[in-house]
Amino acid sequence: MIEHMDGSTHREFSNKFELDGMEFLEPNPHLFSFNNPYGACPNCEGYGDVIGIDEELVIPNTALSIYENAVFPWRGDNMSWYKDQLIKNASKFDFPIHRPWFELSDAQKDLVWSGNKHFEGINDFFAELEAKAYKIQNRVMLSRYRGKTKCSVCKGKRLRVEASYVKVAGVSISDLVNQPIKDLKEFFEKVELSQNELDIAKRLLAEIQSRLNFLSDVGLNYLTLNRKSNSLSGGESQRINLATSLGSSLVGSMYILDEPSIGLHPRDTARLIKVLKNLRDLGNTVIVVEHDEEIMQAADMIIDIGPEAGTHGGEVVAAGTLKEILKSSSLTARYLNGNLEIPLPKKRRKFKHYIDIKGARQNNLKNIDVRFPLGVLTMITGVSGSGKSTLVKQILYPALLKKLGGYGKKAGQFTSIDGKFENIKTVEFVDQNPIGRSSRSNPVTYIKAYDDIRNLYADQKVAKIRNYKPKHFSFNVEGGRCETCKGDGEVTIEMQFMADVTLTCETCNGKRFKKDVLEVQFKDKNIDDLLNMTIDDAISFFEEAEISKIIRKLKPLQDVGLGYVTLGGQSSSTYLVARHNVLNWLAF
């Protein structure tokens, strides 16, 4: 501002977005989106991680201190000089060399990585290896510690640095999306804004609070908004879609949900029921495929399909309100009214050996000690997001694999694992990932029974005359399969401007094999007839033929309730996959 002699003033304004000599980017919605080139971190392109030196490989056991060789590459005589320099000079800058790594402050950890005038840090150590990468031992050392690591520019936040300069109530968007939904709700309920800011943001705040409430109502309080979608379970994804539907406030729509209660604790099931009723009360039709008793009891109408599974089902055995269903004689009704129940064991198996996990502190786990008894059935339960899967999938399983075989994927953070390892021969993780290695996998190929079936048909008289081998009875390789559909039984017609259309193969009529291969029969059944049998029917068929080898492999399918599935049928639903994975280990 300039004051003139005549008392007038002259003001100058800048058209730049700047403060204290620093120029900022003009805020717009794209600046706060990592999916947009304008807002994405230029170093990692919005992914949050890059290929570099992986901290979890460099410091695999965070329960160790610097003195106890927490920094893995600094062990041994050749590399110990780096550790020795830090230990010798630690008193000069008050560094706690005996404190476990996970108890160090962020500033202390950064110091170990960056170093100072008294010692060379981890970054300097690897920079020297890079500079001398012509030596093979240095290249080996570098490859050992490379992996996906947090982007050094955005610190894993995925947005460009300029986005963090814009704050609401002193908090940036990167800080907000790292908070669980429970804390976010509290922040927006208590946020203090000036009257001018409140006038601008009033409608936005109402919309944000409404959507956060929907996510909370479906039992997702523990999620953070920056959680990657590929890390969500099927149930979590469904519930997010449900919250989205609630937020849209559509009326007159039909919503069809397939087992949304999968993985839900009873506390969260009650919340889910409330959300489903809210969706109904908006004027929508809600159809839910479910086995959960609480959800069945909350329904206005129940349609019971049965009476059994597979070819023994397919009929409406009961329909009506809960009271009407309870009066019927269906299997579902008998469990609901208490006439049938799963009996509790009268005796519990005793145990004396354990696997002990100490200091588990990955994700939500708060440095806990857990003891897993051996030789018994142990149930791990708790509300959604309490850390059950983290404990088992990210700590116990990979830690045991490494202990028993010396290999395995990187485990989460924990202090130690101990116990009677000699009592464990192998560790198998049974989850709900699709069975087999391809979309053609089915129950009979997965449990290796198909090898025996193909050998059986190759041994028949007609097959021997025609010199057919077991491969001729496989739909996965050339020889006996229909080459028009490549053994799929279907062909896909590409539609240029519409969705592709799948049609039954006209050459084999959906039978997947060549006509001459189907002429080979065993007990009046060709390979297509057999693959279309249910597990129950196939077991009866092979019992009559007295082929115990195949029966022994098929029986576990029946034991886990999959007797209605056809031998050659594809099964991709969650509960079928889980049972297939269990039976694979029962079949041998």
C-alpha positions as CSV (number, residue, x, y, z in Angstrom):
1,M,0.0,0.0,0.0
2,I,1.4,3.4,-1.0
3,E,0.2,6.7,0.7
4,H,0.4,9.9,-1.4
5,M,1.1,13.4,-0.2
6,D,-2.5,14.4,-0.9
7,G,-3.7,11.8,1.6
8,S,-4.9,9.3,-1.0
9,T,-3.7,5.7,-1.0
10,H,-2.6,3.4,-3.8
11,R,-3.1,-0.4,-3.3
12,E,-1.5,-3.2,-5.4
13,F,-2.9,-6.7,-5.5
14,S,-1.3,-9.9,-6.9
15,N,-3.3,-12.1,-9.2
16,K,-1.2,-15.1,-8.2
17,F,-2.2,-17.6,-5.5
18,E,0.7,-17.1,-3.2
19,L,1.8,-16.4,0.4
20,D,5.1,-15.5,2.0
21,G,6.8,-15.6,-1.4
22,M,5.5,-19.2,-2.1
23,E,3.2,-19.8,-5.1
24,F,0.5,-22.4,-4.8
25,L,-1.6,-24.3,-7.3
26,E,-5.2,-23.0,-7.8
27,P,-7.4,-25.6,-5.9
28,N,-9.9,-27.5,-8.0
29,P,-11.5,-31.0,-7.6
30,H,-8.8,-32.6,-9.9
31,L,-6.1,-31.6,-7.5
32,F,-7.5,-33.9,-4.8
33,S,-7.9,-37.0,-7.0
34,F,-5.0,-39.5,-7.5
35,N,-6.9,-40.9,-10.5
36,N,-6.3,-37.6,-12.3
37,P,-2.9,-36.7,-13.7
38,Y,-3.3,-33.2,-12.3
39,G,-3.7,-34.5,-8.7
40,A,-1.6,-37.7,-8.8
41,C,1.9,-37.8,-7.3
42,P,4.2,-37.4,-10.3
43,N,6.7,-39.9,-8.8
44,C,4.4,-42.9,-8.2
45,E,1.6,-41.7,-10.6
46,G,-1.0,-42.0,-7.9
47,Y,-0.3,-45.6,-6.8
48,G,1.4,-44.7,-3.5
49,D,4.2,-47.2,-4.0
50,V,7.2,-47.7,-6.2
51,I,9.9,-50.3,-6.8
52,G,12.7,-49.5,-4.4
53,I,14.4,-50.5,-1.2
54,D,11.7,-52.2,0.9
55,E,11.8,-51.2,4.6
56,E,10.1,-54.5,5.7
57,L,12.9,-56.4,4.0
58,V,15.6,-54.2,5.5
59,I,14.1,-54.3,9.0
60,P,12.1,-57.7,9.0
61,N,11.9,-57.9,12.8
62,T,10.8,-54.6,14.3
63,A,11.1,-56.1,17.8
64,L,14.9,-55.9,17.6
65,S,16.9,-52.8,18.5
66,I,19.7,-51.3,16.4
67,Y,22.2,-53.0,18.9
68,E,20.5,-56.3,18.2
69,N,20.9,-56.1,14.4
70,A,17.5,-54.7,13.5
71,V,19.0,-53.5,10.2
72,F,19.4,-56.8,8.4
73,P,22.0,-55.8,5.8
74,W,24.3,-54.4,8.5
75,R,24.9,-57.8,10.0
76,G,28.2,-59.7,9.5
77,D,31.8,-58.6,9.5
78,N,31.8,-56.9,6.1
79,M,28.8,-54.6,6.8
80,S,28.9,-54.2,10.5
81,W,31.0,-51.0,10.2
82,Y,27.8,-49.0,9.4
83,K,26.1,-50.3,12.6
84,D,29.2,-49.7,14.7
85,Q,29.4,-46.1,13.6
86,L,25.8,-45.5,14.7
87,I,26.3,-47.3,18.1
88,K,29.6,-45.5,18.8
89,N,28.2,-42.0,18.1
90,A,24.6,-42.5,19.4
91,S,25.3,-40.6,22.7
92,K,26.2,-37.5,20.7
93,F,22.7,-37.1,19.4
94,D,20.8,-39.0,22.2
95,F,19.7,-42.0,20.1
96,P,18.3,-45.1,22.0
97,I,20.3,-48.0,20.5
98,H,18.7,-50.6,22.8
99,R,15.1,-49.6,22.1
100,P,13.1,-51.9,19.8
101,W,12.6,-50.5,16.3
102,F,8.8,-50.4,16.6
103,E,9.0,-48.2,19.7
104,L,11.2,-45.6,18.0
105,S,9.6,-42.3,17.0
106,D,9.2,-41.4,13.3
107,A,11.9,-38.8,13.6
108,Q,14.3,-41.5,15.1
109,K,13.5,-43.9,12.3
110,D,14.0,-41.2,9.7
111,L,17.4,-40.5,11.2
112,V,18.5,-44.1,10.8
113,W,17.6,-44.0,7.2
114,S,19.0,-40.5,6.4
115,G,22.0,-40.5,8.7
116,N,23.9,-37.4,9.9
117,K,27.4,-36.1,10.2
118,H,28.3,-38.8,12.7
119,F,27.2,-41.9,10.8
120,E,26.0,-43.0,7.3
121,G,22.3,-44.0,7.2
122,I,20.6,-46.8,5.4
123,N,20.0,-44.6,2.3
124,D,23.7,-43.8,2.0
125,F,24.5,-47.5,2.5
126,F,22.4,-48.5,-0.5
127,A,23.6,-45.5,-2.5
128,E,27.1,-46.9,-2.2
129,L,26.0,-50.3,-3.3
130,E,24.3,-48.7,-6.4
131,A,27.5,-46.8,-7.2
132,K,29.5,-50.1,-7.2
133,A,26.8,-52.2,-8.9
134,Y,29.4,-53.5,-11.3
135,K,30.4,-55.9,-8.4
136,I,28.2,-59.0,-8.5
137,Q,27.9,-59.2,-4.7
138,N,26.5,-55.7,-4.6
139,R,23.9,-56.5,-7.2
140,V,22.9,-59.6,-5.3
141,M,22.6,-57.5,-2.1
142,L,20.5,-54.8,-3.8
143,S,18.1,-57.4,-5.4
144,R,17.6,-59.0,-2.0
145,Y,16.1,-55.9,-0.5
146,R,14.2,-54.5,-3.4
147,G,10.4,-54.6,-3.4
148,K,7.3,-52.5,-3.5
149,T,7.9,-49.7,-1.1
150,K,6.2,-46.5,0.0
151,C,6.7,-43.6,-2.4
152,S,9.3,-41.3,-1.0
153,V,7.7,-38.1,-2.4
154,C,4.0,-38.5,-1.3
155,K,4.8,-41.0,1.6
156,G,2.1,-43.4,0.2
157,K,-0.6,-40.7,0.1
158,R,-0.9,-40.9,-3.7
159,L,-1.5,-37.2,-4.1
160,R,0.9,-34.5,-5.2
161,V,2.5,-32.5,-2.4
162,E,0.5,-29.3,-3.3
163,A,-2.7,-31.0,-2.3
164,S,-1.6,-31.3,1.3
165,Y,-1.2,-27.5,1.5
166,V,-5.0,-27.1,1.4
167,K,-6.5,-27.7,4.8
168,V,-9.9,-27.7,6.4
169,A,-9.9,-27.0,10.2
170,G,-6.1,-27.7,10.0
171,V,-6.4,-31.1,8.4
172,S,-5.5,-32.1,4.8
173,I,-7.4,-34.5,2.6
174,S,-4.6,-37.0,2.9
175,D,-4.9,-37.0,6.7
176,L,-8.7,-37.4,6.5
177,V,-8.7,-40.5,4.1
178,N,-6.2,-42.2,6.4
179,Q,-8.7,-42.1,9.4
180,P,-11.2,-44.9,10.0
181,I,-14.8,-43.9,9.2
182,K,-15.7,-43.9,12.9
183,D,-13.1,-41.0,13.4
184,L,-14.1,-39.3,10.2
185,K,-17.8,-39.1,11.4
186,E,-16.6,-37.5,14.7
187,F,-14.4,-35.0,12.8
188,F,-17.2,-33.7,10.5
189,E,-19.7,-33.6,13.4
190,K,-17.4,-31.4,15.5
191,V,-15.5,-29.4,12.7
192,E,-15.4,-25.7,13.5
193,L,-15.9,-23.3,10.6
194,S,-16.4,-19.6,10.3
195,Q,-19.9,-18.5,9.3
196,N,-18.8,-17.7,5.8
197,E,-17.2,-21.2,5.4
198,L,-20.3,-22.8,6.9
199,D,-22.5,-21.0,4.4
200,I,-20.4,-22.4,1.6
201,A,-20.0,-25.9,2.9
202,K,-23.4,-26.5,4.5
203,R,-24.8,-28.8,1.8
204,L,-21.5,-30.5,1.3
205,L,-21.1,-31.3,5.0
206,A,-24.6,-32.8,5.1
207,E,-23.9,-35.0,2.1
208,I,-20.6,-36.2,3.6
209,Q,-22.1,-36.9,7.0
210,S,-25.0,-38.8,5.3
211,R,-22.7,-41.0,3.3
212,L,-20.4,-41.7,6.3
213,N,-23.5,-42.7,8.3
214,F,-24.5,-45.2,5.6
215,L,-21.1,-46.8,5.7
216,S,-21.2,-46.9,9.4
217,D,-24.7,-48.4,9.4
218,V,-23.6,-51.4,7.2
219,G,-20.8,-52.2,9.7
220,L,-17.8,-50.6,8.0
221,N,-16.8,-48.2,10.8
222,Y,-13.2,-49.7,10.8
223,L,-12.4,-49.0,7.1
224,T,-10.4,-46.0,5.9
225,L,-11.4,-44.2,2.7
226,N,-8.0,-44.9,1.1
227,R,-8.4,-48.7,1.4
228,K,-7.7,-50.3,-1.9
229,S,-10.7,-52.1,-3.4
230,N,-8.7,-55.3,-4.2
231,S,-8.1,-55.7,-0.5
232,L,-11.8,-55.8,0.4
233,S,-13.6,-59.0,1.1
234,G,-16.7,-59.9,-0.9
235,G,-19.0,-59.0,2.0
236,E,-17.3,-55.6,2.4
237,S,-17.7,-54.9,-1.3
238,Q,-21.4,-55.7,-1.2
239,R,-22.0,-53.6,1.8
240,I,-20.2,-50.6,0.2
241,N,-22.5,-51.0,-2.8
242,L,-25.4,-51.2,-0.4
243,A,-24.3,-47.9,1.2
244,T,-24.0,-46.3,-2.2
245,S,-27.5,-47.4,-3.0
246,L,-28.8,-45.9,0.2
247,G,-27.0,-42.7,-0.6
248,S,-28.6,-42.4,-4.0
249,S,-32.1,-42.4,-2.4
250,L,-33.6,-44.2,-5.4
251,V,-37.3,-45.1,-5.3
252,G,-39.1,-48.0,-7.1
253,S,-35.9,-50.1,-7.6
254,M,-35.3,-53.7,-7.0
255,Y,-32.1,-54.7,-5.1
256,I,-30.9,-58.3,-5.1
257,L,-28.2,-59.2,-2.6
258,D,-26.3,-62.5,-2.5
259,E,-25.4,-63.4,1.1
260,P,-24.4,-59.9,2.3
261,S,-23.8,-61.2,5.8
262,I,-20.7,-63.2,4.9
263,G,-18.0,-62.5,7.5
264,L,-20.3,-60.4,9.7
265,H,-20.3,-60.5,13.5
266,P,-23.9,-60.7,15.0
267,R,-23.5,-57.1,16.2
268,D,-23.0,-55.9,12.6
269,T,-25.8,-58.2,11.3
270,A,-28.3,-56.1,13.3
271,R,-27.0,-53.0,11.6
272,L,-27.2,-54.6,8.2
273,I,-30.9,-55.5,8.8
274,K,-31.6,-51.9,9.7
275,V,-30.0,-50.8,6.4
276,L,-32.0,-53.3,4.4
277,K,-35.2,-52.1,6.1
278,N,-34.3,-48.4,5.4
279,L,-33.8,-49.4,1.7
280,R,-37.2,-51.0,1.7
281,D,-38.9,-48.1,3.5
282,L,-37.7,-45.7,0.7
283,G,-40.1,-47.6,-1.6
284,N,-37.8,-50.3,-3.0
285,T,-38.0,-54.1,-3.3
286,V,-35.2,-55.9,-1.6
287,I,-34.5,-59.6,-2.3
288,V,-31.8,-61.3,-0.2
289,V,-30.3,-64.8,-0.7
290,E,-29.3,-65.7,2.9
291,H,-28.7,-68.5,5.4
292,D,-28.4,-66.2,8.4
293,E,-31.2,-66.8,11.0
294,E,-31.5,-63.1,12.1
295,I,-32.0,-61.9,8.6
296,M,-34.6,-64.6,7.8
297,Q,-36.5,-63.6,11.0
298,A,-36.4,-59.9,9.9
299,A,-37.9,-60.6,6.4
300,D,-41.4,-59.7,5.5
301,M,-41.6,-62.7,3.2
302,I,-39.6,-66.0,3.1
303,I,-39.4,-68.3,0.1
304,D,-37.8,-71.6,1.0
305,I,-36.4,-73.6,-1.9
306,G,-35.8,-77.4,-1.5
307,P,-36.3,-79.9,-0.2
308,E,-32.7,-81.0,-0.8
309,A,-29.8,-79.8,-3.0
310,G,-29.1,-80.4,-6.7
311,T,-31.4,-82.7,-8.6
312,H,-33.3,-83.3,-5.3
313,G,-34.2,-79.6,-5.0
314,G,-35.5,-76.9,-7.2
315,E,-39.0,-76.7,-5.6
316,V,-40.7,-74.1,-3.5
317,V,-41.3,-76.1,-0.3
318,A,-42.6,-73.2,1.8
319,A,-43.5,-69.5,1.3
320,G,-45.0,-66.9,3.6
321,T,-44.3,-64.9,6.7
322,L,-42.0,-66.2,9.5
323,K,-45.0,-67.5,11.4
324,E,-46.3,-69.3,8.4
325,I,-42.8,-70.8,7.6
326,L,-42.5,-72.1,11.2
327,K,-45.6,-74.2,10.7
328,S,-44.2,-75.9,7.6
329,S,-42.2,-79.2,7.6
330,S,-39.3,-77.9,5.5
331,L,-35.7,-78.4,6.6
332,T,-35.3,-74.7,7.1
333,A,-38.4,-74.5,9.3
334,R,-37.3,-77.4,11.5
335,Y,-34.0,-75.5,12.3
336,L,-35.8,-72.2,12.9
337,N,-38.4,-73.6,15.3
338,G,-35.8,-75.7,17.2
339,N,-36.9,-79.2,16.2
340,L,-33.5,-79.7,14.6
341,E,-30.3,-78.3,15.9
342,I,-26.5,-78.8,15.6
343,P,-25.6,-80.8,18.7
344,L,-22.8,-79.5,20.9
345,P,-20.0,-82.0,21.7
346,K,-20.3,-83.6,25.1
347,K,-16.5,-83.9,25.4
348,R,-13.9,-81.5,24.4
349,R,-10.5,-82.7,23.0
350,K,-7.6,-82.0,25.4
351,F,-4.4,-80.4,24.3
352,K,-0.9,-79.7,25.7
353,H,1.2,-78.2,22.9
354,Y,0.9,-74.7,21.4
355,I,2.2,-72.2,18.9
356,D,2.9,-68.9,20.6
357,I,2.9,-65.6,18.7
358,K,4.2,-62.6,20.7
359,G,4.0,-58.9,19.9
360,A,1.6,-59.1,16.9
361,R,1.1,-55.5,15.8
362,Q,0.1,-55.5,12.1
363,N,-2.8,-53.2,11.1
364,N,-5.3,-53.1,14.0
365,L,-3.4,-55.5,16.2
366,K,-2.1,-53.8,19.3
367,N,1.1,-55.7,20.2
368,I,-0.8,-58.7,21.4
369,D,0.4,-62.2,22.5
370,V,-1.7,-65.1,21.2
371,R,-1.4,-68.9,21.9
372,F,-2.8,-71.4,19.4
373,P,-3.3,-74.9,20.8
374,L,-2.3,-77.8,18.5
375,G,-4.4,-80.8,17.7
376,V,-7.8,-79.1,18.3
377,L,-10.3,-77.0,16.5
378,T,-9.7,-73.3,17.4
379,M,-12.2,-70.5,16.5
380,I,-11.0,-66.9,16.1
381,T,-13.9,-64.5,16.3
382,G,-14.7,-60.9,16.9
383,V,-16.4,-57.9,15.4
384,S,-15.7,-57.0,11.8
385,G,-12.3,-55.2,11.5
386,S,-11.0,-56.3,14.8
387,G,-7.9,-58.0,13.3
388,K,-8.9,-61.7,12.9
389,S,-7.8,-62.1,9.3
390,T,-4.7,-60.0,9.9
391,L,-3.6,-62.3,12.8
392,V,-4.0,-65.5,10.8
393,K,-3.4,-64.5,7.2
394,Q,-0.6,-62.0,7.6
395,I,1.2,-63.2,10.7
396,L,0.5,-66.9,11.7
397,Y,0.4,-68.4,8.3
398,P,3.5,-66.8,6.6
399,A,5.5,-67.0,9.9
400,L,4.8,-70.8,10.2
401,L,5.7,-71.3,6.5
402,K,9.0,-69.6,7.0
403,K,9.7,-71.5,10.2
404,L,9.0,-74.9,8.8
405,G,10.3,-74.5,5.3
406,G,12.5,-71.4,5.3
407,Y,10.3,-69.8,2.6
408,G,7.0,-68.0,2.2
409,K,5.7,-64.5,1.7
410,K,6.6,-61.6,3.9
411,A,4.9,-61.8,7.3
412,G,3.3,-58.9,9.2
413,Q,4.9,-57.3,12.2
414,F,5.4,-59.5,15.3
415,T,8.1,-60.1,17.9
416,S,8.5,-63.9,17.9
417,I,7.0,-67.2,17.1
418,D,7.6,-70.3,19.2
419,G,6.1,-73.7,20.0
420,K,6.1,-77.4,19.1
421,F,6.9,-77.1,15.4
422,E,7.9,-80.7,15.1
423,N,4.1,-81.6,15.6
424,I,3.3,-79.7,12.3
425,K,4.2,-81.4,9.0
426,T,2.6,-78.9,6.7
427,V,0.6,-75.7,6.7
428,E,-2.3,-75.1,4.2
429,F,-4.2,-71.9,3.9
430,V,-7.8,-72.7,2.9
431,D,-9.5,-69.6,1.6
432,Q,-12.2,-68.6,-0.9
433,N,-10.0,-68.1,-3.9
434,P,-11.2,-69.8,-7.1
435,I,-10.2,-73.5,-7.3
436,G,-7.6,-74.7,-9.7
437,R,-5.5,-72.6,-12.0
438,S,-7.9,-71.8,-14.8
439,S,-11.6,-71.1,-15.4
440,R,-12.0,-74.8,-16.6
441,S,-11.2,-76.2,-13.2
442,N,-14.0,-78.2,-11.6
443,P,-14.5,-80.4,-8.6
444,V,-13.3,-83.6,-10.3
445,T,-10.1,-82.1,-11.7
446,Y,-9.3,-80.3,-8.5
447,I,-9.2,-83.5,-6.4
448,K,-7.3,-85.4,-9.1
449,A,-10.1,-87.9,-9.6
450,Y,-10.3,-87.0,-13.3
451,D,-6.9,-88.6,-13.9
452,D,-8.3,-92.0,-12.8
453,I,-11.5,-91.5,-14.8
454,R,-9.6,-90.7,-18.0
455,N,-7.4,-93.8,-17.4
456,L,-10.6,-95.9,-16.9
457,Y,-12.0,-94.8,-20.3
458,A,-8.6,-95.3,-22.0
459,D,-8.6,-98.9,-20.8
460,Q,-12.0,-99.7,-22.5
461,K,-11.9,-102.1,-25.6
462,V,-13.1,-99.5,-28.1
463,A,-10.5,-97.0,-26.9
464,K,-7.6,-99.5,-27.2
465,I,-8.7,-100.5,-30.7
466,R,-8.6,-96.8,-31.7
467,N,-5.4,-96.2,-29.8
468,Y,-7.0,-93.6,-27.5
469,K,-4.8,-92.4,-24.7
470,P,-6.0,-90.7,-21.4
471,K,-5.5,-87.3,-23.0
472,H,-8.3,-88.1,-25.5
473,F,-10.7,-87.9,-22.6
474,S,-9.6,-84.5,-21.5
475,F,-11.3,-81.2,-22.6
476,N,-8.2,-79.2,-21.8
477,V,-5.8,-80.6,-24.5
478,E,-6.0,-81.4,-28.2
479,G,-6.9,-85.0,-29.1
480,G,-10.4,-85.9,-28.1
481,R,-11.9,-82.5,-27.3
482,C,-14.1,-80.6,-29.7
483,E,-11.8,-78.1,-31.5
484,T,-14.5,-75.8,-32.5
485,C,-15.2,-74.7,-28.8
486,K,-11.8,-76.0,-27.5
487,G,-13.5,-78.2,-25.0
488,D,-15.7,-75.5,-23.5
489,G,-19.0,-76.7,-24.9
490,E,-19.8,-73.0,-25.7
491,V,-18.6,-70.5,-28.2
492,T,-18.5,-66.7,-27.6
493,I,-19.7,-64.5,-30.4
494,E,-18.2,-61.0,-30.3
495,M,-20.7,-58.3,-30.8
496,Q,-19.1,-55.1,-32.0
497,F,-21.3,-52.6,-30.2
498,M,-23.0,-54.8,-27.6
499,A,-22.0,-57.4,-25.0
500,D,-20.6,-60.6,-26.2
501,V,-23.0,-63.5,-26.6
502,T,-22.3,-67.1,-25.5
503,L,-23.9,-69.9,-27.4
504,T,-23.9,-73.7,-27.2
505,C,-21.3,-75.2,-29.6
506,E,-23.1,-76.5,-32.7
507,T,-20.4,-79.0,-33.5
508,C,-20.5,-81.0,-30.2
509,N,-23.9,-79.7,-28.9
510,G,-22.3,-78.7,-25.7
511,K,-20.7,-82.1,-25.0
512,R,-17.2,-80.8,-25.3
513,F,-15.8,-83.9,-27.0
514,K,-15.6,-85.3,-30.5
515,K,-18.3,-87.7,-31.6
516,D,-16.0,-90.7,-31.9
517,V,-14.6,-90.2,-28.4
518,L,-18.2,-90.2,-27.0
519,E,-18.6,-93.7,-28.6
520,V,-16.3,-95.1,-25.9
521,Q,-18.5,-96.2,-23.0
522,F,-18.1,-97.7,-19.6
523,K,-21.2,-99.4,-18.1
524,D,-23.3,-97.7,-20.9
525,K,-22.0,-94.2,-19.9
526,N,-19.7,-92.1,-22.1
527,I,-17.4,-89.4,-20.7
528,D,-20.0,-86.7,-21.2
529,D,-22.7,-88.7,-19.4
530,L,-20.3,-89.2,-16.5
531,L,-19.3,-85.6,-16.2
532,N,-23.0,-84.6,-16.1
533,M,-23.6,-86.9,-13.1
534,T,-23.9,-85.4,-9.6
535,I,-21.3,-86.5,-7.0
536,D,-24.0,-88.6,-5.3
537,D,-24.9,-90.4,-8.5
538,A,-21.3,-90.9,-9.5
539,I,-20.5,-92.5,-6.2
540,S,-23.4,-94.9,-6.6
541,F,-22.3,-95.6,-10.2
542,F,-18.7,-96.5,-9.2
543,E,-19.9,-98.5,-6.1
544,E,-21.8,-100.8,-8.5
545,A,-18.6,-101.0,-10.7
546,E,-16.5,-101.6,-7.5
547,I,-13.9,-99.0,-8.4
548,S,-12.8,-98.0,-4.9
549,K,-10.0,-95.7,-6.0
550,I,-12.3,-93.2,-7.5
551,I,-14.9,-93.5,-4.8
552,R,-12.3,-92.7,-2.2
553,K,-11.5,-89.4,-3.9
554,L,-15.1,-88.4,-4.5
555,K,-16.4,-89.3,-1.0
556,P,-15.0,-86.1,0.6
557,L,-17.0,-84.0,-1.8
558,Q,-20.1,-85.7,-0.5
559,D,-18.9,-85.3,3.1
560,V,-18.7,-81.5,2.8
561,G,-22.2,-81.2,1.4
562,L,-21.4,-81.0,-2.3
563,G,-23.1,-84.2,-3.4
564,Y,-25.5,-82.3,-5.6
565,V,-22.7,-80.7,-7.7
566,T,-22.0,-82.3,-11.1
567,L,-18.5,-83.8,-11.7
568,G,-17.7,-81.5,-14.6
569,G,-19.6,-78.4,-13.5
570,Q,-17.9,-75.1,-12.8
571,S,-18.4,-73.8,-9.3
572,S,-17.5,-70.2,-8.5
573,S,-19.7,-69.2,-5.6
574,T,-17.9,-68.3,-2.3
575,Y,-19.2,-71.1,-0.1
576,L,-18.6,-73.8,-2.8
577,V,-15.0,-72.6,-3.3
578,A,-14.4,-72.8,0.5
579,R,-15.7,-76.3,0.7
580,H,-13.8,-77.4,-2.4
581,N,-10.6,-76.2,-0.8
582,V,-11.3,-78.1,2.4
583,L,-12.1,-81.3,0.7
584,N,-8.9,-81.2,-1.4
585,W,-7.0,-82.1,1.8
586,L,-9.5,-84.7,2.9
587,A,-9.3,-86.5,-0.4
588,F,-5.7,-87.7,0.1
